[in-house]
């Protein structure tokens, strides 16, 4: 794995990562992580893809991992989208995208005018399942205007991340994982979810959406509803019984990655 630094549209320094397969690459895949997440937790995903012959590029979104920026904050959701664009520019050509949770929302926003030859999205954030205290939701608009960068708890219980205790233990011990968001982040995320859901019929690339039936962080009903209106005919959705939010970190994760590779193999542009 190679790590480098790139600059997003506003000059923010973004950590970027590259995993190369042995021999010639048959295609490129871009990885986009979730909230409070970072690329250091995706080594097994990158390995499954490079073992299958893909070159993999990843990034830590601003405020995450080794990238600059305040934890759990954006002034505008477009800043996340710009981060993805900057990473996509490193590929400089056709690519697929594998994204998770908040990264799914960022990716889908990017794909409203960005390019990819296929996408796999794990538990995309299209609706929230975790209960936000009423006072927080009610005050979000005012706080976004007057105290936009105020750090507040994100209401995520690490026990909901994965059913594997070892994954949860590592998550809790990871110094790059955090537990906050800001009022501006919350308002921008709500607007991004509405924008992406409304754009559903206009998407025209192959989509594979997957989630666990025991996901308590994102709305699985919202994922199913979005899938139904996805504009392209070439699409697939699969729920995994009993799995929590991070399906690729569950015991069955390796089996799911086999399906991801098969999906990308079936759609990889010939000659790439």
Buried (B, 14 or more C-beta within 10 A) or exposed (E): BEEEEBEBEEEBBBBBBBBEBEEEBBBBBBBBBBBBBBBBBBEEBBBBBBEBBBBBBBBBBBBBBBBBBBBBBBBEBBBBBBBBBBBBEBBEEBBBBBBBBBBBBBBBBBBEEBEBBBBBBBBBBBBBBBEEEEEBEEBBEEBBEEBBBBBBEBBBEBEBBBBBEEBBEBBEEBEBBBBBBBBBBBBBBBEBBEBBBEBBEEBEBBBBBBBBEBBBBBBBEBBBBBBEEBEEEEBBBEBBEEBBBBBBBBEBBEEBBEBBBEBBBEBBEEEB
